Amino acid sequence: MKQLKWVTLALAVILILIPSTIVGAQDESPITDDEVNALAEELYCPVCENVPLDVCPTKACAQWRDLIREKIELGWSEKQIKEFFAEQYGDQVMAVPPRRGFNWLIYVLPPLVVLIGMVVVARVIGKPGKISAAAPLVEQNEKPATPEEIIDEIEKDLRRKA
């Protein structure tokens, strides 16, 4: 009889624990679409040009979003997932190119060009206007030369040089 009590008690404990473990397993929240799309918007579709992975309607992109979900469920970090896609499809799938190789030019060249442009503009604005040596200086009291007078002067200069 005592054994029957212990068996019954053990069965009762097991029956109580089984539903709680099932409910406990259901309490774990699956990866939401928002979590997947937060990472997918930082990647571009390797098939479509200039379309972020989170809004791309192709079947391939849906599969890639599912792949991202699987990787997150497996515990992969955001960086690991991005590196995985970059290894598979190249750096062009990254919304923000990695800072390596020629990609450094993307980060260095634009600020450098802006800085050089600012220096050039500052120098041009900072210099006073120069008077051309070829332009005749006209005194305040002197009236400007007429076109005929200018032509005569040019002809005299040409005769002297010839």
C-alpha positions as CSV (number, residue, x, y, z in Angstrom):
1,M,0.0,0.0,0.0
2,K,2.8,2.4,0.8
3,Q,4.3,1.8,-2.5
4,L,1.0,2.6,-4.2
5,K,0.9,5.9,-2.3
6,W,4.4,6.8,-3.5
7,V,3.6,5.8,-7.1
8,T,0.4,7.9,-7.0
9,L,2.2,10.8,-5.5
10,A,5.0,10.6,-8.1
11,L,2.4,10.4,-10.9
12,A,0.6,13.4,-9.5
13,V,3.8,15.5,-9.3
14,I,4.7,14.5,-12.9
15,L,1.2,15.4,-14.1
16,I,1.5,18.8,-12.4
17,L,4.9,19.5,-13.8
18,I,4.2,18.5,-17.5
19,P,1.7,21.2,-18.2
20,S,3.9,23.9,-16.5
21,T,6.9,22.9,-18.7
22,I,4.7,23.1,-21.8
23,V,3.4,26.5,-20.8
24,G,7.0,27.6,-19.8
25,A,8.2,26.6,-23.3
26,Q,5.4,28.6,-24.9
27,D,6.3,31.7,-22.8
28,E,9.6,32.1,-24.6
29,S,8.9,34.8,-27.1
30,P,9.8,34.0,-30.7
31,I,11.9,36.4,-32.7
32,T,9.5,39.2,-33.9
33,D,9.4,40.6,-37.4
34,D,10.5,43.9,-36.0
35,E,13.7,42.4,-34.7
36,V,14.4,40.7,-38.0
37,N,13.6,43.9,-40.0
38,A,15.8,46.0,-37.7
39,L,18.7,44.0,-38.9
40,A,17.4,43.5,-42.5
41,E,17.1,47.3,-43.1
42,E,20.8,47.5,-42.6
43,L,21.3,45.0,-45.5
44,Y,20.5,45.4,-49.2
45,C,19.0,42.8,-51.4
46,P,21.8,41.2,-53.4
47,V,19.4,40.6,-56.3
48,C,17.5,43.9,-56.6
49,E,19.5,47.2,-56.9
50,N,19.3,49.7,-54.0
51,V,16.4,47.9,-52.2
52,P,16.8,47.3,-48.4
53,L,16.2,43.7,-47.4
54,D,13.4,44.6,-45.0
55,V,11.1,46.0,-47.8
56,C,12.2,43.9,-50.8
57,P,9.1,41.9,-52.0
58,T,11.0,39.1,-53.7
59,K,10.8,35.5,-52.6
60,A,14.6,35.4,-52.2
61,C,14.5,38.3,-49.8
62,A,11.8,36.6,-47.7
63,Q,14.1,33.6,-47.5
64,W,17.0,35.8,-46.4
65,R,14.8,37.4,-43.7
66,D,13.9,33.8,-42.5
67,L,17.7,33.1,-42.5
68,I,18.3,36.1,-40.4
69,R,15.5,34.9,-38.0
70,E,17.2,31.5,-37.7
71,K,20.6,33.1,-37.1
72,I,19.2,35.3,-34.3
73,E,17.4,32.2,-32.8
74,L,20.8,30.4,-32.8
75,G,22.3,33.3,-30.9
76,W,24.3,35.0,-33.6
77,S,25.2,38.6,-33.0
78,E,24.2,41.4,-35.4
79,K,27.8,41.7,-36.4
80,Q,28.2,38.0,-37.2
81,I,25.0,38.0,-39.3
82,K,26.2,41.1,-41.3
83,E,29.6,39.5,-41.8
84,F,27.9,36.3,-43.0
85,F,25.9,38.1,-45.6
86,A,29.0,40.2,-46.7
87,E,31.0,36.9,-47.1
88,Q,28.2,35.3,-49.1
89,Y,27.2,38.3,-51.4
90,G,30.0,40.9,-51.1
91,D,30.3,44.2,-49.3
92,Q,27.6,45.8,-51.6
93,V,24.9,44.2,-49.4
94,M,25.9,46.3,-46.5
95,A,24.0,49.6,-46.0
96,V,27.1,51.0,-44.3
97,P,30.2,49.7,-46.1
98,P,32.9,48.3,-43.8
99,R,35.9,50.5,-43.2
100,R,38.5,48.4,-45.0
101,G,40.4,48.5,-48.3
102,F,39.2,51.1,-50.8
103,N,36.0,51.7,-48.6
104,W,38.1,54.1,-46.5
105,L,37.9,56.5,-49.4
106,I,34.1,56.8,-48.8
107,Y,34.8,58.1,-45.3
108,V,37.9,60.2,-46.0
109,L,37.4,61.7,-49.4
110,P,34.2,63.7,-49.0
111,P,35.3,65.6,-45.9
112,L,38.7,66.2,-47.6
113,V,37.1,67.6,-50.7
114,V,34.8,69.9,-48.6
115,L,37.8,71.1,-46.6
116,I,39.9,71.9,-49.7
117,G,36.9,73.7,-51.3
118,M,36.5,75.9,-48.2
119,V,40.2,76.8,-48.3
120,V,40.0,77.7,-52.0
121,V,36.9,79.8,-51.5
122,A,38.5,81.6,-48.5
123,R,41.6,82.4,-50.6
124,V,39.5,83.7,-53.5
125,I,37.3,85.8,-51.3
126,G,40.2,87.0,-49.2
127,K,42.3,88.4,-52.1
128,P,41.6,92.0,-53.2
129,G,40.7,92.4,-56.9
130,K,43.7,92.9,-59.1
131,I,43.8,95.6,-61.9
132,S,44.9,94.2,-65.2
133,A,48.1,95.6,-66.6
134,A,46.6,95.8,-70.1
135,A,43.7,98.0,-69.0
136,P,44.6,101.7,-69.4
137,L,44.4,103.8,-66.3
138,V,42.1,106.7,-66.7
139,E,42.6,109.7,-64.6
140,Q,39.5,111.3,-63.0
141,N,39.7,114.4,-65.1
142,E,40.6,112.6,-68.3
143,K,37.9,111.4,-70.6
144,P,38.0,107.8,-71.8
145,A,39.5,107.1,-75.2
146,T,37.2,106.6,-78.2
147,P,37.5,103.4,-80.3
148,E,39.2,105.4,-83.1
149,E,41.9,106.6,-80.7
150,I,42.4,103.1,-79.4
151,I,42.8,101.7,-82.9
152,D,45.3,104.5,-83.8
153,E,47.4,103.6,-80.7
154,I,47.4,99.9,-81.7
155,E,48.4,100.7,-85.3
156,K,51.3,103.0,-84.0
157,D,52.5,100.1,-81.7
158,L,52.4,97.6,-84.6
159,R,54.4,100.0,-86.9
160,R,57.1,100.5,-84.2
161,K,57.5,96.7,-83.8
162,A,57.6,96.0,-87.5
